[in-house]
Amino acid sequence: MSTPLADVAKHAKEQMHKAVENSKRELSSIRTGKATTGLLDTVRVEAYGNMMPLNQVASVSAPEPRLLTVQPWDKSLIVPIEKGIAASNLGLNPAHDGVIIRIPIPPLTEERRKEMVKVVHKLAEEGKVAVRHARTEAISKGKKAEHVSEDEKKKAEKDVQKLHDEAIKQIDALVKGKELEIMEV
């Protein structure tokens, strides 16, 4: 049988893992100088009266290092997809020929690279806040646990802190890698 403190630590670990994975997903959508299909993962498109992720209404491919193509499954969605990409704040200028949307990936200027690094740090900070929140929640639940010795509570608090430190380290590593990728000319 698991103790209440073990359950609290397990829940905190799950929450922290989700925060790290979410940060990883968010950072993968940040534009570098190369075309990657993950770049458009955060783009939402108005389709059939709802806002939907781009990958649910079209297929995205990167046929060349500096070009993305978007093939809508429904031709009537070409203009909304184009608008969604333009409004996504990725600095992309989509163009369509009635069948396929082509998105040239311009090389990043030094100024744009620095802006992108700021965005990376902002997204990473959001991930770190989620990790800290999971730690705070776990520690407060641990302190409220009944029928548990003070020593056990202190040990559980240390374990949660270790999980927190590891998750923060993972996010920092993601940021460092993404920063290098962005600043690479």
Secondary structure, DSSP 4 states (H G I P E B T S, - for coil): ---HHHHHHHHHHHHHHHHHHHHHHHHHTS--SS--GGGGTT-EEEETTEEEEGGGTEEEEEEETTEEEEEESSGGGHHHHHHHHHTTSS----EE-SS-EEEE-PPPPHHHHHHHHHHHHHHHHHHHHHHHHHHHHHHHHHHH-SS--HHHHHHHHHHHHHHHHHHHHHHHHHHHHHHHHHH--
